[in-house]
Amino acid sequence: MTLKFNPMKRIYWLLVVVLILGACSSGQKALDNGNFREAIAKAVNRLSQNPDSRKAQQVVAEGYPMAMEYYQEEIDQTLSGNDPFKWNQTLAVMQEVNSISETIRRIPAARKIITSPKVYTSELQNVIQNAAEEHYVAGQAFLDRNNRDDAKQACRHFQECDRLVPGYKDVVAMINESKDLATLRVIVEPLPAPSMRYELTADFFYSQVMERMNQLYPVQSFVNFYTPEEAEKLELKYPDMVVKLAFMDFYIERPKHYEEEKMLQREIEEEVQVKVSRDSVRTEKRTFTVKGKIKVSTDEVASGGLIKLNIQDFQAERVLLDDNIPGEFLWRNQYGLFLGDERVLSKEEVQILNNSAVPPPGSQDLFMEFTKPIYARLTDRMNGFFRRYN
């Protein structure tokens, strides 16, 4: 059976695809679904590329008046209702209208269709003032409940009020008051070192932990961490919680030495020149067996221990969390001797042979390495506990 190619049918389907793509890019589909902003944005974008696009012109000409009518109805219905944030909702609608109008204003082809796009200016300022008042009133209502969780909500409302109208009434004082009530204050006590020789590392570890927690919870958050010295300067005599840390059961095992000898053998392929006549040669690939003997020496020193994490409610003298966080570090050095054909060696074996015997690190260095994996585990555990309060 022979299939005949029909060029007219192909042209027909190409036209269908073009029409579909044209409708999508012109914004017609979005307009049909009532997505005015998307429809106008697509149509205007189309006009910026092709000012003569009739479909895009039609979407703008039909869609913009429909959008303005819809948004005005939204404003009227919202302001006639009793929603405590009706002015904030009205503000959002007005900003949407301004955004659509700005989209039209910046493209000449769209501006020719909508010569005077609506822009809220003077009336917007009054709406912003009323929206700020709504957040101020809501903030006061939450603050009057006099508890930490509601104080956080109050602070957020006051901050939004200040964002809308900077310095509105006494909003700065209200932000400070609500933030003060909402904030959980935590003193983190320094870690005692397992012995005097590890004191510098313990101090460094403590400072790293404090730095990380202050990164996770900056001063503007609702959980603040303090060293005892910082708490004393701020006269913070009654924190909400106290974190106690302690190194437990730190150990360094005796050095261990291992030796292993093994025979190596592998097949390799090389190109060789083979004489085929008095005046000519050819290149052939041949397989050879290479052998050798390697002796690998391994020196190891293991260290490890725990950090005890204890979080207490200072006022109630109650333990909220008591956890042990393990850490370990294994120092290893491998070096070796070899006899035989070096082509038998793997990359790893070559690297071992390039090493040499070195003494193990001192106890201070081992303690430092032991704290590195614990640092991430500890700060993750603390973050998991305190983020519920933020």
C-alpha positions as CSV (number, residue, x, y, z in Angstrom):
1,M,0.0,0.0,0.0
2,T,1.4,3.4,-1.0
3,L,0.7,6.4,1.2
4,K,0.3,9.7,-0.6
5,F,1.7,13.0,0.8
6,N,-1.0,15.7,1.0
7,P,0.7,19.1,1.2
8,M,-2.7,20.9,1.8
9,K,-3.4,18.8,4.9
10,R,0.0,19.7,6.3
11,I,-0.5,23.4,5.6
12,Y,-3.9,23.1,7.4
13,W,-2.4,21.7,10.5
14,L,0.4,24.3,10.5
15,L,-2.2,27.0,10.4
16,V,-4.1,25.5,13.3
17,V,-0.9,25.4,15.4
18,V,-0.1,29.0,14.4
19,L,-3.5,30.1,15.4
20,I,-3.3,28.3,18.8
21,L,0.1,29.7,19.5
22,G,-1.1,33.2,18.5
23,A,-4.0,33.0,20.8
24,C,-1.8,32.0,23.7
25,S,0.9,34.6,23.1
26,S,-1.8,37.3,22.6
27,G,-3.3,36.6,26.0
28,Q,-6.8,35.7,24.6
29,K,-7.0,32.4,26.6
30,A,-6.0,34.2,29.9
31,L,-8.7,36.9,29.1
32,D,-11.3,34.2,28.6
33,N,-10.5,32.8,32.0
34,G,-10.7,36.2,33.7
35,N,-7.0,36.5,34.3
36,F,-6.9,40.2,33.4
37,R,-3.3,41.0,34.5
38,E,-1.9,37.9,32.7
39,A,-4.0,38.6,29.6
40,I,-2.9,42.2,29.3
41,A,0.7,41.5,30.1
42,K,0.9,38.9,27.4
43,A,-0.9,41.1,24.9
44,V,1.3,44.1,25.6
45,N,4.4,41.9,25.4
46,R,3.2,40.7,22.0
47,L,2.7,44.3,20.9
48,S,6.2,45.2,21.9
49,Q,7.4,42.5,19.5
50,N,4.7,43.1,16.8
51,P,2.9,46.4,17.1
52,D,0.5,45.3,14.3
53,S,-0.8,42.2,16.0
54,R,-4.6,42.4,15.7
55,K,-5.3,39.7,18.3
56,A,-3.1,41.5,20.9
57,Q,-4.7,44.8,20.1
58,Q,-8.1,43.2,20.6
59,V,-7.1,41.7,23.9
60,V,-5.9,45.1,25.2
61,A,-8.9,47.0,23.8
62,E,-11.4,44.6,25.3
63,G,-9.5,43.4,28.4
64,Y,-8.5,46.7,29.9
65,P,-12.0,48.2,30.3
66,M,-13.2,44.8,31.6
67,A,-10.4,44.7,34.1
68,M,-11.0,48.3,35.4
69,E,-14.7,47.5,35.8
70,Y,-13.9,44.3,37.7
71,Y,-11.4,45.9,40.0
72,Q,-13.7,48.8,40.8
73,E,-16.4,46.3,41.8
74,E,-13.8,44.6,44.0
75,I,-13.0,47.9,45.7
76,D,-16.7,48.8,46.2
77,Q,-17.6,45.4,47.6
78,T,-14.5,45.3,49.9
79,L,-15.0,48.8,51.4
80,S,-18.7,48.1,52.0
81,G,-17.9,45.0,54.1
82,N,-16.7,44.6,57.7
83,D,-13.3,42.8,57.1
84,P,-10.8,44.2,59.6
85,F,-8.2,44.4,56.8
86,K,-10.5,45.8,54.0
87,W,-8.2,48.8,53.4
88,N,-5.2,46.5,53.0
89,Q,-7.3,44.5,50.4
90,T,-8.2,47.7,48.7
91,L,-4.6,48.7,48.6
92,A,-3.7,45.5,46.9
93,V,-6.3,46.0,44.2
94,M,-5.2,49.6,43.6
95,Q,-1.6,48.5,43.3
96,E,-2.7,45.8,40.8
97,V,-4.5,48.5,38.7
98,N,-1.4,50.7,38.8
99,S,0.8,47.8,37.7
100,I,-1.4,47.0,34.8
101,S,-1.5,50.6,33.7
102,E,2.2,50.9,34.0
103,T,2.6,47.9,31.7
104,I,0.5,49.7,29.1
105,R,2.1,53.1,29.5
106,R,5.6,51.8,28.7
107,I,4.7,50.2,25.3
108,P,3.7,52.8,22.6
109,A,1.6,50.3,20.6
110,A,-0.5,49.6,23.8
111,R,-0.6,53.3,24.7
112,K,-2.3,54.1,21.4
113,I,-5.1,51.8,22.3
114,I,-5.5,52.9,25.9
115,T,-4.6,56.6,25.8
116,S,-5.3,57.4,29.5
117,P,-4.7,54.3,31.6
118,K,-6.0,54.7,35.2
119,V,-3.4,55.4,37.9
120,Y,-4.2,55.8,41.6
121,T,-2.1,58.5,43.1
122,S,-3.7,60.9,45.7
123,E,-6.4,58.4,46.7
124,L,-3.7,55.8,47.2
125,Q,-2.1,57.8,50.0
126,N,-5.3,57.8,52.0
127,V,-5.8,54.1,51.5
128,I,-2.2,53.5,52.7
129,Q,-2.9,55.5,55.8
130,N,-6.0,53.4,56.6
131,A,-4.2,50.2,55.8
132,A,-1.4,51.2,58.3
133,E,-4.1,51.9,60.9
134,E,-5.6,48.4,60.4
135,H,-2.2,46.8,61.2
136,Y,-1.7,49.2,64.2
137,V,-5.1,48.3,65.7
138,A,-4.5,44.6,65.1
139,G,-1.0,44.9,66.7
140,Q,-2.5,46.5,69.8
141,A,-5.1,43.8,70.1
142,F,-2.5,41.1,70.0
143,L,-0.2,42.9,72.4
144,D,-3.0,43.3,75.0
145,R,-3.2,39.5,75.3
146,N,0.2,39.7,77.0
147,N,1.8,36.5,76.0
148,R,4.8,35.6,73.8
149,D,3.0,34.0,70.8
150,D,0.5,36.9,70.5
151,A,3.3,39.4,71.0
152,K,5.0,37.9,67.9
153,Q,1.9,38.5,65.9
154,A,1.7,42.1,67.3
155,C,5.2,42.8,66.3
156,R,4.6,41.6,62.8
157,H,1.6,43.9,62.5
158,F,3.5,46.9,63.9
159,Q,6.3,46.2,61.5
160,E,3.9,46.1,58.5
161,C,2.3,49.3,59.7
162,D,5.8,50.9,59.8
163,R,6.6,49.6,56.4
164,L,3.4,51.2,55.0
165,V,3.8,54.5,56.8
166,P,7.2,54.9,58.4
167,G,7.0,56.4,61.9
168,Y,3.2,56.0,62.1
169,K,2.0,57.3,65.5
170,D,4.2,55.6,68.1
171,V,4.6,52.4,66.0
172,V,8.4,52.3,66.6
173,A,7.8,52.2,70.4
174,M,5.1,49.5,69.8
175,I,7.6,47.4,67.7
176,N,10.1,47.6,70.5
177,E,7.6,46.7,73.2
178,S,6.1,43.8,71.3
179,K,9.5,42.5,70.3
180,D,10.7,42.7,73.9
181,L,7.7,40.6,75.1
182,A,8.0,38.2,72.2
183,T,11.7,37.5,72.4
184,L,13.0,34.3,74.1
185,R,16.3,35.1,75.8
186,V,18.8,32.3,76.1
187,I,22.1,32.2,77.9
188,V,24.6,29.7,76.5
189,E,27.2,28.7,79.1
190,P,30.8,28.1,78.0
191,L,32.0,24.5,77.7
192,P,34.5,23.3,80.4
193,A,37.4,21.6,78.6
194,P,38.2,18.0,79.4
195,S,41.6,19.2,80.6
196,M,43.7,22.3,80.6
197,R,45.5,21.2,77.4
198,Y,42.3,21.4,75.4
199,E,41.1,24.8,76.8
200,L,41.9,26.8,73.7
201,T,40.1,24.4,71.5
202,A,37.1,24.4,73.8
203,D,36.9,28.2,73.8
204,F,37.2,28.3,70.0
205,F,34.5,25.6,69.7
206,Y,32.2,27.6,72.0
207,S,32.7,30.8,70.0
208,Q,31.9,29.0,66.8
209,V,28.7,27.6,68.2
210,M,27.6,31.1,69.4
211,E,28.5,32.6,66.0
212,R,26.4,30.0,64.2
213,M,23.4,30.4,66.5
214,N,23.5,34.2,66.1
215,Q,23.6,33.7,62.3
216,L,20.5,31.5,62.5
217,Y,18.8,33.8,65.0
218,P,19.9,37.4,64.4
219,V,18.9,40.2,66.8
220,Q,15.7,40.9,65.0
221,S,14.4,37.4,65.4
222,F,12.3,36.2,68.4
223,V,15.1,34.1,69.9
224,N,18.3,35.8,71.1
225,F,21.4,34.0,72.4
226,Y,23.9,35.5,74.9
227,T,27.1,34.6,76.5
228,P,27.2,35.1,80.3
229,E,29.3,38.2,79.8
230,E,26.8,39.7,77.4
231,A,24.0,38.9,79.7
232,E,25.8,40.6,82.6
233,K,26.3,43.8,80.5
234,L,22.6,43.8,79.6
235,E,21.7,43.1,83.3
236,L,19.8,40.0,82.1
237,K,19.4,38.3,85.4
238,Y,16.3,36.2,84.5
239,P,16.7,34.6,81.1
240,D,14.0,32.4,79.7
241,M,16.3,29.4,79.1
242,V,19.9,28.3,79.8
243,V,21.9,26.0,77.6
244,K,24.7,24.0,79.2
245,L,27.3,22.2,77.2
246,A,29.9,19.7,78.3
247,F,32.5,17.4,76.7
248,M,32.0,13.9,77.9
249,D,34.2,10.8,77.7
250,F,36.8,12.2,75.3
251,Y,39.3,9.5,74.5
252,I,42.4,9.0,72.3
253,E,43.2,5.4,71.5
254,R,46.8,4.0,71.4
255,P,48.4,4.3,67.9
256,K,47.9,1.2,65.8
257,H,50.2,-0.1,63.0
258,Y,49.2,-2.5,60.3
259,E,51.3,-4.0,57.5
260,E,50.0,-5.9,54.4
261,E,51.9,-7.5,51.6
262,K,50.3,-8.6,48.4
263,M,51.3,-9.7,44.9
264,L,50.1,-7.6,42.0
265,Q,49.4,-8.8,38.5
266,R,47.5,-7.3,35.6
267,E,47.2,-7.5,31.8
268,I,48.2,-4.5,29.8
269,E,47.9,-3.8,26.1
270,E,50.7,-2.0,24.2
271,E,51.5,-1.1,20.6
272,V,54.7,-2.7,19.2
273,Q,56.5,-2.4,15.9
274,V,56.7,-5.8,14.0
275,K,59.0,-6.2,11.1
276,V,57.2,-7.8,8.2
277,S,60.0,-7.5,5.6
278,R,63.4,-6.1,5.1
279,D,62.2,-2.5,4.5
280,S,58.8,-2.4,6.3
281,V,57.2,-2.7,9.7
282,R,53.7,-2.6,11.1
283,T,52.1,-1.6,14.4
284,E,50.4,-4.3,16.4
285,K,48.6,-4.4,19.8
286,R,49.9,-7.0,22.1
287,T,49.0,-8.0,25.6
288,F,51.6,-8.4,28.3
289,T,51.4,-9.6,31.9
290,V,53.1,-7.2,34.4
291,K,53.8,-8.2,38.0
292,G,55.0,-6.6,41.3
293,K,55.0,-6.9,45.0
294,I,53.7,-4.1,47.3
295,K,54.0,-3.7,51.1
296,V,51.5,-1.2,52.6
297,S,52.0,0.1,56.1
298,T,49.0,1.8,57.9
299,D,49.2,4.0,61.0
300,E,46.0,4.9,62.8
301,V,44.9,6.9,65.8
302,A,41.2,7.0,66.8
303,S,39.6,9.6,69.0
304,G,36.1,10.4,70.0
305,G,33.6,11.4,72.7
306,L,30.4,13.1,73.4
307,I,29.0,16.6,74.0
308,K,26.2,16.8,76.5
309,L,23.5,19.3,75.5
310,N,21.2,20.4,78.3
311,I,18.5,23.0,77.9
312,Q,16.7,24.3,81.0
313,D,13.7,26.5,81.6
314,F,15.4,29.1,83.9
315,Q,12.2,30.2,85.8
316,A,10.7,26.8,86.3
317,E,14.1,25.1,86.8
318,R,12.9,22.3,84.5
319,V,15.0,20.3,82.0
320,L,13.5,20.8,78.5
321,L,16.1,18.8,76.6
322,D,18.9,16.5,77.6
323,D,20.9,14.9,74.8
324,N,24.3,13.4,74.0
325,I,25.8,14.1,70.7
326,P,28.7,11.8,69.6
327,G,31.7,12.7,67.5
328,E,34.7,10.8,66.3
329,F,37.9,11.3,64.3
330,L,40.2,8.7,62.8
331,W,43.7,9.8,61.8
332,R,45.2,7.5,59.2
333,N,48.4,7.5,57.2
334,Q,49.4,4.9,54.6
335,Y,52.8,4.5,52.9
336,G,54.6,1.6,51.3
337,L,57.4,-0.2,49.5
338,F,57.2,-1.7,46.0
339,L,59.3,-4.1,43.8
340,G,58.4,-4.9,40.2
341,D,57.0,-3.3,37.1
342,E,55.4,0.0,38.0
343,R,52.8,-0.4,35.3
344,V,51.0,-2.8,37.5
345,L,50.2,-0.1,40.1
346,S,46.8,1.6,40.4
347,K,46.5,5.4,41.0
348,E,45.7,4.7,44.7
349,E,48.7,2.5,45.1
350,V,51.0,5.1,43.5
351,Q,49.6,7.7,45.9
352,I,50.4,5.5,48.8
353,L,54.0,4.9,47.6
354,N,54.4,8.7,47.4
355,N,53.6,9.0,51.1
356,S,56.1,8.6,53.9
357,A,55.9,7.7,57.5
358,V,54.9,10.7,59.8
359,P,54.3,10.9,63.5
360,P,50.6,11.1,64.5
361,P,49.1,14.5,65.4
362,G,49.2,15.7,69.0
363,S,46.3,15.4,71.4
364,Q,45.3,19.1,70.9
365,D,45.0,18.5,67.1
366,L,43.1,15.3,67.6
367,F,40.7,17.1,70.0
368,M,40.2,19.9,67.4
369,E,39.4,17.4,64.6
370,F,37.0,15.5,67.0
371,T,35.0,18.7,67.5
372,K,34.4,19.4,63.8
373,P,31.7,16.8,63.1
374,I,30.1,17.5,66.5
375,Y,29.8,21.2,65.7
376,A,27.3,20.6,62.8
377,R,25.3,18.0,64.8
378,L,25.1,20.2,67.8
379,T,24.0,23.4,66.1
380,D,21.5,21.4,64.0
381,R,20.1,19.9,67.2
382,M,19.9,23.3,68.9
383,N,18.3,24.9,65.8
384,G,15.7,22.1,65.7
385,F,14.8,22.9,69.3
386,F,14.7,26.7,69.2
387,R,13.0,27.3,65.8
388,R,9.6,26.5,67.3
389,Y,10.0,29.6,69.4
390,N,10.9,31.9,66.5
